[in-house]
Amino acid sequence: MELRKFPVTAPSGNEYEAEVRREYGAFGGFALHFKLYERQACRGLFGKKRVKRICVADATYWEAEVTDVIALVKRQVERLEKRKHVDMMREASYNTFNAWDRRLDV
């Protein structure tokens, strides 16, 4: 089984493609693989426009542990958005450190 949804829109406005795959796991059980993709427009060979799917988050759960697939996808999107926000803040702190005049105001 393979399910896909596009666009899954985060509160920040970013769009992702969500994919849920069910595969045979070990010991007679099934595993659910969750993946989030970002779509990126690019130029292919001979200047042809293409869309690349870049996997930005993935997780695997036993099928018996999952009761709500939508809640897990929402949680993955929230984690991804939080990670992106933290990365942006870190980059901003690098720029602030670079512009710092090396004085400590106590």
NORNORQUI-V652906 format. One record per backbone hydrogen bond with DSSP energy under -0.5 kcal/mol. CO is the residue of the C=O (numbers start at 1). NH is the residue of the N-H. E is the energy in kcal/mol with one decimal. If there is no record, write none. Layout:
co;nh;e
CO;NH;E
CO;NH;E
This chain:
co;nh;e
1;22;-2.5
3;20;-2.7
5;18;-2.5
7;9;-0.7
8;10;-0.5
8;16;-2.0
10;13;-2.0
14;10;-2.8
16;7;-0.5
16;8;-2.8
16;18;-0.5
17;37;-2.5
18;5;-2.3
19;35;-2.4
20;3;-2.9
21;23;-0.5
21;33;-3.0
23;31;-3.2
26;29;-1.6
29;25;-2.8
30;63;-2.8
31;23;-2.6
31;33;-0.5
32;34;-0.6
32;61;-2.4
33;21;-2.4
34;59;-2.4
35;19;-2.5
36;56;-2.7
36;57;-1.3
37;17;-2.5
38;54;-2.9
40;52;-3.2
42;50;-3.1
44;47;-1.5
45;48;-1.1
48;44;-4.3
50;42;-2.6
52;40;-2.5
52;54;-0.6
53;55;-0.6
54;38;-2.6
57;36;-2.8
59;34;-3.3
61;32;-3.3
62;65;-1.3
62;66;-0.7
63;66;-0.9
68;72;-1.2
69;73;-2.0
70;74;-2.5
71;75;-2.2
72;76;-2.1
73;77;-2.3
74;78;-2.5
75;79;-2.4
76;80;-2.3
77;81;-2.7
78;82;-2.3
79;83;-2.4
80;84;-2.3
81;85;-2.2
82;86;-2.4
83;87;-2.2
84;88;-2.2
85;89;-2.2
86;90;-2.2
87;91;-2.3
88;92;-2.1
89;93;-2.0
90;94;-1.7
91;95;-1.8
92;96;-2.2
93;97;-2.5
94;98;-2.2
95;99;-1.6
96;100;-0.6
97;100;-0.7
103;105;-0.6
104;106;-0.8
